[in-house]
Amino acid sequence: MKIGDQNHGLQIEKYLNTQAIGNKPENQHNANRADQKSPVKTDTVELSSQSKLLNKVSDTMKTHEPQRAEKLQMIKEQVQNGTYKMDAGKVANAMLKDLIKDLG
């Protein structure tokens, strides 16, 4: 990415000249002609596929599913009350499945 303009000094000089002359219409026309001679440069931004994926994940996380919110609230209450029961075997199996997916 290139920031800045190599013709910056030239543009400042043109501006000061138009201010000194009084910016008359015929002088403005000549200044416009001078501007047309110099090439116009534009900035571009390209996003990587990883940044696009992160943006999509972020957007997905912002959406709330009502059933999930209710389930999470119920689990929070059970944990706070000390009544939450979990099956250690199911947790271990889920962890192993995730590990196998990550390795394979």
C-alpha positions as CSV (number, residue, x, y, z in Angstrom):
1,M,0.0,0.0,0.0
2,K,1.4,3.4,-0.9
3,I,0.5,6.3,1.2
4,G,1.3,9.8,0.1
5,D,1.5,11.6,-3.2
6,Q,4.7,12.3,-5.1
7,N,3.1,15.4,-6.7
8,H,2.3,16.9,-3.3
9,G,4.7,19.8,-3.7
10,L,3.3,20.6,-7.2
11,Q,-0.2,20.6,-5.9
12,I,0.7,23.0,-3.1
13,E,2.3,25.3,-5.6
14,K,-0.8,25.2,-7.8
15,Y,-3.0,26.0,-4.9
16,L,-0.8,28.9,-3.8
17,N,-0.7,30.3,-7.4
18,T,-4.5,30.2,-7.7
19,Q,-4.9,32.0,-4.3
20,A,-2.4,34.7,-5.3
21,I,-4.1,35.3,-8.7
22,G,-7.5,35.6,-7.1
23,N,-9.0,32.4,-8.5
24,K,-10.5,34.0,-11.6
25,P,-12.7,31.8,-13.9
26,E,-10.2,31.8,-16.7
27,N,-7.4,30.9,-14.4
28,Q,-9.5,28.1,-12.8
29,H,-10.0,26.7,-16.3
30,N,-6.2,26.6,-16.9
31,A,-5.7,25.0,-13.5
32,N,-8.3,22.3,-14.3
33,R,-6.4,21.6,-17.6
34,A,-3.1,21.2,-15.6
35,D,-4.8,18.8,-13.3
36,Q,-6.0,16.7,-16.2
37,K,-2.5,16.2,-17.4
38,S,-1.3,14.6,-14.2
39,P,-2.4,10.9,-13.8
40,V,-4.9,10.2,-11.1
41,K,-3.8,7.6,-8.6
42,T,-6.2,5.7,-6.4
43,D,-5.7,3.5,-3.3
44,T,-6.8,0.0,-3.3
45,V,-7.3,-2.5,-0.4
46,E,-7.4,-6.2,-0.8
47,L,-8.6,-8.5,2.1
48,S,-7.0,-11.9,2.5
49,S,-9.2,-15.0,2.6
50,Q,-8.4,-15.3,6.3
51,S,-9.7,-11.9,7.1
52,K,-12.8,-12.6,5.2
53,L,-13.3,-15.8,7.1
54,L,-12.7,-14.0,10.5
55,N,-15.3,-11.4,9.4
56,K,-17.8,-14.1,8.6
57,V,-17.2,-15.8,12.0
58,S,-17.5,-12.5,13.8
59,D,-20.9,-11.8,12.1
60,T,-22.1,-15.3,12.9
61,M,-21.2,-14.9,16.6
62,K,-23.1,-11.7,16.8
63,T,-26.4,-13.4,15.9
64,H,-28.3,-14.9,18.8
65,E,-30.4,-18.0,18.7
66,P,-33.3,-17.9,21.2
67,Q,-33.1,-21.6,22.0
68,R,-29.4,-21.5,22.7
69,A,-29.8,-18.5,25.0
70,E,-32.5,-20.2,27.0
71,K,-30.4,-23.4,27.3
72,L,-27.4,-21.4,28.4
73,Q,-29.4,-19.5,31.0
74,M,-30.8,-22.8,32.4
75,I,-27.3,-24.3,32.6
76,K,-26.0,-21.1,34.4
77,E,-28.8,-21.4,36.9
78,Q,-28.1,-25.1,37.5
79,V,-24.3,-24.4,38.0
80,Q,-25.1,-21.6,40.5
81,N,-27.5,-23.8,42.4
82,G,-25.1,-26.8,42.4
83,T,-27.6,-29.0,40.6
84,Y,-25.8,-29.2,37.2
85,K,-25.0,-32.8,36.4
86,M,-22.7,-33.8,33.5
87,D,-21.7,-37.1,32.1
88,A,-17.9,-37.4,32.2
89,G,-18.0,-40.1,29.5
90,K,-19.9,-37.9,27.0
91,V,-17.5,-35.1,27.7
92,A,-14.5,-37.4,27.1
93,N,-16.0,-38.7,23.9
94,A,-16.7,-35.2,22.6
95,M,-13.1,-34.2,23.4
96,L,-11.7,-37.2,21.6
97,K,-13.9,-36.6,18.5
98,D,-12.7,-33.0,18.4
99,L,-9.1,-34.1,18.7
100,I,-9.4,-36.6,15.9
101,K,-11.0,-34.0,13.7
102,D,-8.2,-31.6,14.4
103,L,-5.5,-34.2,13.6
104,G,-7.2,-35.6,10.6
